[in-house]
Amino acid sequence: MQPISPFPLKPFNTFGLNANARMGLILSDETTLDSLRQSPWWSDSLPRLLIGEGSNILFTTDFDGLVIVNRLKGISVQETDDAWLLHVAAGENWHQLIAWTLQNQMPGMENLALIPGTVGAAPVQNIGAYGVEFCQFCDYVDTWHFADGHRARYSAEQCRFGYRDSLFKHELHDQVIITAVGFRIPKQWQPVVEYGPLKALGSTASADQIFHTICELRQSKLPDPAMLGNAGSFFKNPVVSSALAMELKRHYPAMPCFTAGSEQNKLAAGWLIDQAGLKGFSLGAAGVHRDQALVLVNLGNATANEILSLAKHVASTVRQKFAVQLEPEVRFIGLSGEINSLQAIQ
Ligand SMILES: Cc1cc2nc3c(=O)[nH]c(=O)nc-3n(C[C@H](O)[C@H](O)[C@H](O)COP(=O)(O)OP(=O)(O)OC[C@H]3O[C@@H](n4cnc5c(N)ncnc54)[C@H](O)[C@@H]3O)c2cc1C
């Protein structure tokens, strides 16, 4: 298989930033992996980057390595007395999978509707929304390993899922291609409607109602990357000590604040950015979205430097006002691979 060189990255990042990779491949057949390491152009030291739909990536510069765009397709289903078992190829579109499960009377994952990206990227940051996380339905994750070409299956427990976190951000970072994901959807279904705007649906809501409500909410709240380049929530919701949270709550009684384990609280990054007066703020062609302060947007031909400068400005303004450090949720990709996003915005 011959890579394309240079490989333009603009179609493969939802920020719509202009960048090139030294070379790139579209992976649509898993058997091509068997010969990948024998290719004349392959080198173990070649930086490599997996891309699904590029909806959680910021290219800070060109990428001097191999990009592999995952387009592996296929869904198979098995059934037990109490669950649906799905084996889904990693290049399937996440939202289409959710819609497909509902069309086939397998409710459960409706709260995760309309999250952009591929199935294979979902385990990496354990995607979540509206009170539900990917890990609740994950049975296993199948991988192909760059080091020696072996395949392995990781159970959900081995994946060590956390808040926007997993094994794939740590020991297996840059080491594997996620080729497929196994899902276990229990047949006993209960609506999850505790989260804010879903409460009005009540406990008799159907999965279809939840799905459509969430699609409408997301479409009205979040900018469509096809119209306005962005990568969703730019920052994670910060987890701080309960002492700091209580101190802030005294000054800002309306501040959203949730318990997050012992002696820790989670704050809403969007609220902090909004209260720092940054909603709608722009630097060059990079902006804080006018309705969603947590989303940084490409207002048209923004450069990576403009987005980075804006992220630095947002983080330092929030730090000065609230003594809270924001950490990016978006993955920053530099010349030879992922870079430390926290350092990059300090
Ligand atoms: C408008 C918008 C809304 C969003 N809302 C949410 C939300 O509500 N909740 C949420 O959790 N996220 C949200 N996101 C972030 C994003 O949708 C998720 O992170 C998604 O899982 C990224 O999928 P992707 O295929 O685009 O991954 P990419 O951006 O292509 O890749 C993300 C990371 O995963 C790695 N990766 C991708 N595929 C593979 C693979 N097959 N094997 C190994 N590594 C891989 C990449 O190398 C990279 O490090 C949103 C993004 C946007 C633009």
PDBQT file of the ligand as one rigid body, heavy atoms in Angstrom, charges set to zero:
ROOT
HETATM    1  C1  LIG A 401     -19.261  19.910  17.905  1.00  0.00    +0.000 C 
HETATM    2  C2  LIG A 401     -18.560  18.882  18.751  1.00  0.00    +0.000 A 
HETATM    3  C3  LIG A 401     -19.181  18.366  19.878  1.00  0.00    +0.000 A 
HETATM    4  C4  LIG A 401     -18.542  17.416  20.694  1.00  0.00    +0.000 A 
HETATM    5  N1  LIG A 401     -19.199  16.917  21.784  1.00  0.00    +0.000 NA
HETATM    6  C5  LIG A 401     -18.603  16.002  22.583  1.00  0.00    +0.000 A 
HETATM    7  C6  LIG A 401     -19.288  15.464  23.728  1.00  0.00    +0.000 A 
HETATM    8  O1  LIG A 401     -20.421  15.823  24.017  1.00  0.00    +0.000 OA
HETATM    9  N2  LIG A 401     -18.631  14.550  24.489  1.00  0.00    +0.000 N 
HETATM   10  C7  LIG A 401     -17.375  14.105  24.185  1.00  0.00    +0.000 A 
HETATM   11  O2  LIG A 401     -16.851  13.257  24.927  1.00  0.00    +0.000 OA
HETATM   12  N3  LIG A 401     -16.700  14.581  23.098  1.00  0.00    +0.000 NA
HETATM   13  C8  LIG A 401     -17.288  15.512  22.302  1.00  0.00    +0.000 A 
HETATM   14  N4  LIG A 401     -16.622  16.023  21.207  1.00  0.00    +0.000 N 
HETATM   15  C9  LIG A 401     -15.249  15.536  20.922  1.00  0.00    +0.000 C 
HETATM   16  C10 LIG A 401     -15.214  14.403  19.853  1.00  0.00    +0.000 C 
HETATM   17  O3  LIG A 401     -16.450  14.268  19.226  1.00  0.00    +0.000 OA
HETATM   18  C11 LIG A 401     -14.825  13.066  20.475  1.00  0.00    +0.000 C 
HETATM   19  O4  LIG A 401     -13.587  13.166  21.138  1.00  0.00    +0.000 OA
HETATM   20  C12 LIG A 401     -14.734  11.946  19.427  1.00  0.00    +0.000 C 
HETATM   21  O5  LIG A 401     -14.595  10.695  20.045  1.00  0.00    +0.000 OA
HETATM   22  C13 LIG A 401     -13.581  12.157  18.453  1.00  0.00    +0.000 C 
HETATM   23  O6  LIG A 401     -13.738  11.248  17.393  1.00  0.00    +0.000 OA
HETATM   24  P1  LIG A 401     -12.868  11.368  16.081  1.00  0.00    +0.000 P 
HETATM   25  O7  LIG A 401     -13.100  10.135  15.284  1.00  0.00    +0.000 OA
HETATM   26  O8  LIG A 401     -13.131  12.666  15.418  1.00  0.00    +0.000 OA
HETATM   27  O9  LIG A 401     -11.393  11.342  16.719  1.00  0.00    +0.000 OA
HETATM   28  P2  LIG A 401     -10.115  12.183  16.252  1.00  0.00    +0.000 P 
HETATM   29  O10 LIG A 401     -10.300  13.626  16.597  1.00  0.00    +0.000 OA
HETATM   30  O11 LIG A 401      -9.777  11.846  14.859  1.00  0.00    +0.000 OA
HETATM   31  O12 LIG A 401      -9.021  11.569  17.243  1.00  0.00    +0.000 OA
HETATM   32  C14 LIG A 401      -9.068  11.840  18.635  1.00  0.00    +0.000 C 
HETATM   33  C15 LIG A 401      -7.945  11.076  19.339  1.00  0.00    +0.000 C 
HETATM   34  O13 LIG A 401      -8.180   9.678  19.267  1.00  0.00    +0.000 OA
HETATM   35  C16 LIG A 401      -7.132   9.024  18.575  1.00  0.00    +0.000 C 
HETATM   36  N5  LIG A 401      -7.759   7.995  17.715  1.00  0.00    +0.000 N 
HETATM   37  C17 LIG A 401      -8.787   8.188  16.848  1.00  0.00    +0.000 A 
HETATM   38  N6  LIG A 401      -9.133   7.028  16.269  1.00  0.00    +0.000 NA
HETATM   39  C18 LIG A 401      -8.300   6.080  16.773  1.00  0.00    +0.000 A 
HETATM   40  C19 LIG A 401      -8.145   4.680  16.553  1.00  0.00    +0.000 A 
HETATM   41  N7  LIG A 401      -8.928   3.993  15.688  1.00  0.00    +0.000 N 
HETATM   42  N8  LIG A 401      -7.162   4.030  17.231  1.00  0.00    +0.000 NA
HETATM   43  C20 LIG A 401      -6.352   4.697  18.112  1.00  0.00    +0.000 A 
HETATM   44  N9  LIG A 401      -6.453   6.011  18.370  1.00  0.00    +0.000 NA
HETATM   45  C21 LIG A 401      -7.423   6.699  17.703  1.00  0.00    +0.000 A 
HETATM   46  C22 LIG A 401      -6.443  10.095  17.763  1.00  0.00    +0.000 C 
HETATM   47  O14 LIG A 401      -5.097   9.770  17.472  1.00  0.00    +0.000 OA
HETATM   48  C23 LIG A 401      -6.575  11.282  18.672  1.00  0.00    +0.000 C 
HETATM   49  O15 LIG A 401      -5.586  11.257  19.687  1.00  0.00    +0.000 OA
HETATM   50  C24 LIG A 401     -17.241  16.972  20.364  1.00  0.00    +0.000 A 
HETATM   51  C25 LIG A 401     -16.599  17.483  19.213  1.00  0.00    +0.000 A 
HETATM   52  C26 LIG A 401     -17.252  18.422  18.408  1.00  0.00    +0.000 A 
HETATM   53  C27 LIG A 401     -16.569  18.950  17.182  1.00  0.00    +0.000 C 
ENDROOT
TORSDOF 0
